[in-house]
Amino acid sequence: MERRIAPSTRIEEAIEEVLLGGISGPDELSQLGRLGAQLILQRAVEDEMAAFLGRARYERAPEAAGSRNGHRPRRVQTAEGEITVAMPQVRDTLTRFVSGVIPDTRAIVRTRPLEALVIGAYVRGLSDRDIESLAREAGLGSISRTAVSGICRELRDRYRAFRARSLGEVRLLALFLDAIYLPVRPEGPKEGVLVAWGFTTEGARVLLDVSLGQRERTEDWFDLGRGLMARGLRSPLLVVSDGAPGLVRAITELWPDADRGRCAVHRLRNILAKLPERPGLQARVRAAYWAALDGATSPSEAEHGLRVLVGELGTEYPSAAACLADDLPALTVHLAYPLRLRKRLRSTNLLERSLEEVRRRTKVIGRFPGETSCLTMAWAVMDLVIAGSRGLGLTLPDRHAIAILIAARAVPQTAQAIA
């Protein structure tokens, strides 16, 4: 029975196992890249064999010349390391089957572009033309248009389903918003790709949207937020972002009942950027900053500790002091949440790491041919990183505390409805 299973099917099953197991770091992403490269090459030679015989696998044809006769392993050197392709064998033919995809030499198949092709095309999908172009750059030769179209059609359907799915059943504890600037088009400046993800009240991670934001204007964030609401997303308890004015304004107007949190990591970077690189100075400020947040048991206690630091900085470093003093309630609001969760809710770190992975992967491509390719690539990587990261692992006390927060948030809404 094992011989009846196409080699490409076994590779697909291996990829599914990696995805189900979660992507928690570069090792899993690298493994996925190797498997994806192996899959693309395997599918290509299987398509070549089908064209050579004039029929698909297990398809019967009258007066067929030749038949499949198993496979032999062929080692191929790629930028991801050595992979093995099962080269199909034939019998009862007048001519020998020769692959145009796998060269009959020991040359290395260039697969840095293929790495982007795999993550962007197999896992979610670029356009047909993008895949054909990248395949040629990767030294794969000509992959059949039919094969490319079939892969892309399936993947585009999955991407459209992601952006259209209902969010009515999603109840968010925390919503995280950030953006990355990418070369979306063949020409012109980089444009913003806006990303929304969150932790549910059950502690699970969920990627909500990846959309184009032009220059990350207020209107762009409004469009993203309204799109989430139109799909049924209810107001989160907490929304965390950096301090971009357009984003802050959009959060305030879109989710007036939610707590608005400022990313503590972003804020510290802004403060340190306004300090001279004097030996020990930045280290002392960093230590005092985290001590004020980590040692506090409530938002008011943290605000007091940070205002002490503002006073210490004020005389000699007024710009750094002003930066720290701005919007302190948003910087400390995470301390109103369960103790175990506070460090997970006070920054957009996971989102930043995900965006950095997007940037690293998209460097392989350079400039994108259009927004569809860019967004699907960004979504592919974000989905892998966020889906593979740890959830909150809520305990019973955590769940009880969250239930109290939800109940308290509902009281003014009820009172308003009665009035």
SULTAMO-V317695 format. One record per backbone hydrogen bond with DSSP energy under -1.0 kcal/mol. NH is the residue of the N-H (numbers start at 0). CO is the residue of the C=O. If there is no record, write none. Layout:
<<NH:CO> <NH:CO>>
//
This chain:
<<3:0> <4:1> <9:5> <10:6> <11:7> <12:8> <13:9> <14:10> <15:11> <16:12> <17:13> <18:14> <19:15> <20:16> <28:24> <29:25> <30:26> <31:27> <32:28> <33:29> <34:30> <35:31> <36:32> <37:33> <38:34> <39:35> <40:36> <41:37> <42:38> <43:39> <44:40> <45:41> <46:42> <47:43> <48:44> <49:45> <50:46> <51:47> <52:48> <53:49> <54:49> <58:55> <63:60> <66:90> <68:88> <71:86> <73:84> <75:82> <77:80> <80:77> <82:75> <84:73> <86:71> <86:84> <88:69> <90:66> <104:102> <108:76> <114:110> <115:111> <116:112> <117:113> <118:114> <119:115> <120:116> <121:117> <122:117> <124:119> <130:126> <131:127> <132:128> <133:129> <134:130> <135:131> <136:132> <137:133> <138:135> <139:134> <147:143> <148:144> <149:145> <150:146> <151:147> <152:148> <153:149> <154:150> <155:151> <156:152> <157:153> <158:154> <159:155> <160:156> <161:157> <162:158> <163:159> <164:160> <166:230> <169:166> <172:198> <173:198> <174:237> <175:196> <176:239> <177:194> <179:192> <181:190> <183:181> <190:181> <191:213> <192:179> <193:210> <194:177> <195:208> <196:175> <197:205> <198:173> <199:203> <200:170> <202:199> <205:197> <207:195> <208:195> <210:193> <212:191> <215:212> <220:216> <221:217> <222:218> <223:219> <224:220> <225:221> <226:222> <227:223> <228:224> <229:225> <230:226> <231:228> <232:227> <236:171> <237:172> <238:258> <239:174> <240:260> <247:243> <248:244> <249:245> <250:246> <251:247> <252:248> <253:249> <254:250> <257:254> <258:236> <260:238> <261:329> <262:240> <263:345> <266:262> <267:263> <268:264> <269:265> <270:266> <271:267> <272:268> <273:270> <274:271> <277:275> <280:277> <283:279> <284:280> <285:281> <286:282> <287:283> <288:284> <289:285> <290:286> <291:287> <292:288> <293:289> <294:290> <301:297> <302:298> <303:299> <304:300> <305:301> <306:302> <307:303> <308:304> <309:305> <310:306> <311:307> <312:308> <313:309> <316:312> <320:316> <321:317> <322:318> <323:319> <324:320> <325:321> <330:326> <331:327> <334:331> <335:332> <336:333> <340:337> <344:340> <351:347> <352:348> <353:349> <354:350> <355:351> <356:352> <357:353> <358:354> <359:355> <360:356> <361:357> <362:358> <363:360> <365:361> <367:182> <373:369> <374:370> <375:371> <376:372> <377:373> <378:374> <379:375> <380:376> <381:377> <382:378> <383:379> <384:380> <385:381> <386:382> <387:383> <388:385> <391:202> <398:394> <399:395> <400:396> <401:397> <402:398> <403:399> <404:400> <405:401> <406:402> <407:403> <408:404> <409:405> <413:409> <414:410> <415:411> <416:412> <417:413> <418:414>>
//
